[in-house]
């Protein structure tokens, strides 16, 4: 087994990034010196059973680009983790090292199957003594970052016309059989720099989990659809197991962040500020629907919250919020550049709450600084994207929820959106009611078509 440790023979811009942002503590275990065009990075904590299922899913992929692809697992844990986590991670390390070492005589049929498939497996050990994460930084963001940074060291920089791709996936997922080939081809043929892959949460388990996953995916998709209708440049999904970018863009934005949760949101937001985000929709990732302690918010915690019945889950942001966002963006993204006073006058005539939001976010002072420091109209328009970014957009929707348009019944809102889009849909549901699971799936399926 070979352990890759050096940064030799890398382009200057990659070396510069790694010297500034890279980590020296962890190494990438590979079988031999090889270079790859696509690296799929998978953080995992106590995921032994799911890793086995995911490996089966990956091995069953079209093998056309297996020689160009490396799957990098980052097995990680916090120091002083409970024995159950350590034992499960030890099993994962043992399994993956058997594959990395190409132990064809291993009695585990899965090891033999993966080795014989020709799929390249890499391993980062962030779980053994001395390699574990500390409590302050440890989490999915750091695990993704370590894996993606190390992936840069084994990518093939010899062919300038070929995109070098970094992909995020999670251990509790499965993927379509055309996953690797479609992600690879999408980047090469479309010359894209950032993307998210089509996803569908696995709707399975007991009825409560089933309902929770439907509810949560409706929430995710409605928000993106609302942004899309509003004309926001941040109208894309930020699900961690679906993200992808090319290596040049990864380096340009300073790499993955270390956040324990929400790392996917901030990563995609940074990508969107340097280029359009592309939707890879000819293949699908299937994240598991389960409650989980691994991150403080996201799929797992939302399922857990649903089961605990601490919130009315069948609520969505009012559609009026997105229509007001649309009106604001029509003003803000107008080709002609206005002064801060002109913007604020137009906004005050439109909606007092919108005016108040801009006021408390220091729009006047910050816009005046942007005008003073921008030499061209193109620079000003770039600053618009940076100022009213994805995070401020989310804050705006939350501000409207709290000060103007309270959340409304989930299915009332969806029917309002469908009507706005001139979709002739009548599910026969009474206003204000929460329909049965079968009908909820129909609403979700319509959203999947739209997002």
N, C-alpha and C positions, 0 to 999 in steps of 0.2 A: 504494500500500500504506500502511496506517495502522499505526503502532506505538503501542500503548497504554502510557502512562507514568504517568498520574496516578491517584490514589485518590479522585477527586471523586465526590460523590453516592452514597456508600456508607453503610450504616447505621453508627451509632456503634460497635456491638459488633465489626463487621468492621474498621473503622478502628483501633480499639484493638488488635485482634489483629495487624493488619499493622504497626502502629507498633512493637509489641513483638517480633514474630517474623518479619516480612517481610524480603525482601531487596531492596536498591535497585540492585544491580549488573545484574540481568537484566530484560529487558522482554518483553512478549508482542506478537508481530507478528500483526496481523489486517488484513483487507481494509477493514473499515468499522466504525463505531460500532454494535455490536449487543449485546444482552443475551441470556443463555441460561439455561435451566433445568437443563441437564445438561452437564457438562464431563468428557470422558474424557481422562485424562493418561497419556502414553506416553513414558517415558524411553528413550533409544536411544543406544548406543555401537557404532559400526561395524555398522550394521544396514541398510544401503541396500537389499539384495535383500529382506530380510524386511519392511521398510517398504512396499515396492511390493506384496508379497503381502497384507499387512494392509490396505492401502488398498483393494485389490480386494474383500476380504472385507467391509469396512465399507460401501463404496459399494453393495454388493449387498443391504444391509439394507433392511427396510421403511422407506420415506421419510417416514412420517407425522410424525415428530418431528425431521426433519433441521433445520428452521428453529429448533428449540429447543435444538439440540445443537452443541457445538463440540468438535473433536478437537485436543488440544494435544500436539504432539511437543516433547520436550525433548532436543535433540541435544547431547550432552555428552562431554567427555573431560578427562583429567587433563593438567596442564601437562607438557610433555616427552614426550607420548605418541609412539609410533613412527609413522613416516611412513604406514604402511598404515592405521592408525586415522584419522589426519588426512585422508587422501585419501578414505576411505570416508565420513567425516562431511561433508566438503565436498560430495560428491555428494548426500548426503541433504539438506543445506541448500539446494543449488541446486534439487533436485526440489521440495521443500516450498515454497520461495519462489515457484516458478513457479505452484504451486497457490494459495497465499495471494494472489498478485498476479493470479490469474484470467487467465492467459495462454491464451486460447482458441485462439490461433494456434500454440501450441507444438506442435512435431512429435512430442512424446512422447504417444502415444495415452492413456496413463494420466492425464496431466495434464488432457487434454480431458475424459476420462470423469469424473474427480472434480469438476472445475469445473462440468460440465453437470448433475451429480447434485444440486447444491444443498447438499451437505454442507460445513459450515464447518470450515476447517482453520486452526489457530493454530500458531505456531512460537516456541520459545524457543531462542535461540542461546547455548549454553554451551560452544561448541567453537572459536570464532574467537579470535584473539589478543586477550588482555586480558579474555576472558570465561570462560576455562577454569577448571576446578576445581583447587584445590590438593591436594596428596597427603594431607593430614590429613583433610579433610572430604569429598573427592570420592568419589562413589559413587551407588548407586541411591537411597538414602534422600534425599540432598540433591536429586537430580534430580526425584524425585517431589514433594518438598516445594516446590521452586520452582514447578513446574507447577501444583500444587494451590493454592498461595498466590496465584499470578497469576490462576488461574481464578476466585477469589473476586471479583476486580475487574471481571469481565465477566458476573457472574450477575445475574439479574433479581430485584430485591428489591421490586418494585412490587405483586406479588400475594401477600399473606400466606398464602393458603390453598394455594399451590403449593410443593411441596418443591423446593429447589435442591440438585442432586445432584452429588457428586464421585465419579468412578470411576477406579480404577487398572487399567491394561492394560499389556501388554508388547509390544514390537515383533515378537517371534518367535512371536506367537499368530495364530490366526484365530478368528472368532466365527460363531455361527449367524446366520441372516438376520433373526431376531426379537430379536437382542441389544439394540439400542438401545431399541426399543419396549417390550420386556419389563422391562428395568431401570427405565426411566422409569415405567411403569405400576405396577410393584411398590412403588416408593416412594410414589406418589400414592395408590394404593388402600388400602395397608396402614398408612400413616402410620408407616413404620419409619425408624429413624435410622442403623442400621448393618447391613451385609449382606455376604455372600460369594456369589459366583455359581458355579453348578455348573461343574465342569471335568472334562476328560478329557485327559490327556497324549497327544500324538500318538505312537502306537506304530508307528514306522517306522524306516527305516535298516537298517544291517547287523544281524546276529543279536545281537551283543554289546550294541549300543545298545538293541535291542529288549528284551533280557532286563533290562538295567539300568533301563529306564523302568518295566517291569512291577514289578520289585522295589521301586523307590523309591515308586511310587504305592501299592503295598500297604502299605509302611511308613507313609506319610502317613495313609492311610485307617484303618489299624488303630489308630493312636494316637487319632484323633478318635473312633472307635467305642468304644475303651476308656474314654475320658472320658465319652462318652454313657451307657454302661452304668453307670458309676460315679455318674452324676448330677451331674457337674461343670458349672458355668455357663460353662466355657470350652471346651465341646465343639463347636468349629467349626474349619473350615480357615483357615489363614493363608497362602494362596498369593498372592503379590503381584499377580498379574495378574487376580485375582478380587475384589478388595476394593472396597467402595462405602460411602458415608455421605452424610448430608445436610450442608449447609454449616454449619448451626447447631451440630451435634455436632462437626464438624471444629474449629470455633473453640473450642468448650467444652473440648476435650481438649488444646488447645495445638498442634493441627496435626500434620502428619507429622514424624517425627524424622529425623535426619541419618545414621543408621547405614548403614554400607557393605553390610551384609547383616543379615537379621533385622528390618529395618524394618517388614515386614508383620506379624510376630508381635507386636511391641510396640505397633504402631498398633491392631491389632484388640483387644489386651488392654485398652488404654485405653478403646476404644469400649464394650467389654463391661462396664466398671465404671460406665457411665452409662446403659446400656439393653441390652435383649435384642438379640442378633445374629440376623438373619433370613437364611434360606437362599433365594436366588432360584434355583429349580430348573426353570423352564420354558424356559430357554435355556442355552447352553453355551459356555464358553471353552475353546479347544484350545491349551494351551501346547506349544511344541516340545520334543521329547526330544532333547537334544544335550549334549555336554560343552562347558564354557564357562569362560573365565577371568574373566568380568565380575564375579562375586561370590565371596567366600571359602567360602560354603556355600549349599546349596539344590540345585535340580535339576541344573544344569550340573556343579558339583563332585562330586555323588554319581554321576553318569554317568561322569565321569572316573575317580573312585575305583574304580568297578566294573570299568572297563577295565584299570586298573592291577593289580587283584587283590591289593590290600593288606589287605583285610578279608574276613571271611566275611559276605557281604551277605544271605545267607538266614537271618537271625536277627531275632527280634522280642523286645520286652519281654515278660517272662512275664505271662500273664493273671492270675496271682495278685496281681501288683502293682495291677492295676485293681480287683480284688475287695477288696483291703485299702483302697484309696482310697475305694471305695464305703462300706465300713464306717466309715471315719473321717469322711467327709462326712455320713453319717447321724447321727453323734454331733454333729459341729460345727454342722450346719445345723438341729438340733433347735430347735423354736420357743422352748422354755424356755432362758433364758440361764443358764449355769453359771459358776462361778468357775474360775480357771486350775487350781487343785488338783483340782477335780471332773473337769475335762476330762482332766487328766493321769492321774488314777487310773483313769478309764474306759479310756484309751488303753493304760496299762500292763497292764491285765487283758486287753486285746485282742491287743497285739503289742509286744514289746520294741523291735523296730527302729523302729516308728512312734514310740514314746515317745522313743527316742534322737534321731530326726529333729527332733521338736518341741523337745527340749532344746537341741540345737546351734543351732537357729534362734531361740533366746531367747523361746520361746512364752510362758513364765510371766510374764516382765517386760513383754513387749509387750501381752499380753492384760490384765494388770492396769492398764496405762496406758489401754488402750481403754475399760475399764470406768469408770475415773476420769474420763475426758474425754467420755464419751457421756451425754447427758441423757435419751435415750429409747431404747426397745427397737428402734425402727426404725433409729436411728443405729448401734446395736450390730450389727445384722444387716448394715448397709451395710459396716461395718468388717470383718466376716467375709469379705466378697467382696474387700475391698482387701488383707487380710492373706494369706489363702491364695489368691493370684491365679494367673493362668496360668503365670507364670514359676516361682513356688514349687511349683506342681503338677508342672511338668516336672522341677524339681530333686528333688522327692519320688520321682518314678518312677525317676530316675537313681540316687538314693540306695538305693532298694530293689534295683535291678539290681546295684549294687556290693556290697551288704551282706546281701542276703537271697535274692533271686530272680534268678539269672543269666538272660541271654538264652537263648531256646530256638529250636529249628527253626521257621522261619517258618510252614510249612504244618501242623505239629503244633499250633502255637498257634491258627491260624485254625480248624482243625477243633474245637478245644476251645471256641472262642468260638461257632461255629455250633451246637454241641451245647448250650451254655449257653442260647442263644436258641431252643432247640427247633426248629432248622431241620434237617429230615430230608435231609441231604446226604451222599452217599458217592461220592467221586471214584475210589475203588479204589486209592488211593495207599498204599504201605507206610510205616509210621511211621518218621520220621527221613529219609525220602528227599526229594530235590528233583525234582519232576516236570518233564516236558518243557514247552516254551513254551506249547503249546496248552492244557494243563491249568492252567498258571499263570494264563492269561488267565481261565479259568473262576473261579478263586478271586478274582481281581481284580474280575470282573463282579459277584460276590456282594457284595463290599465296596462297590462303587459303588451297589448297590441300597440298602445300609444307611446310607451316608453321603453 
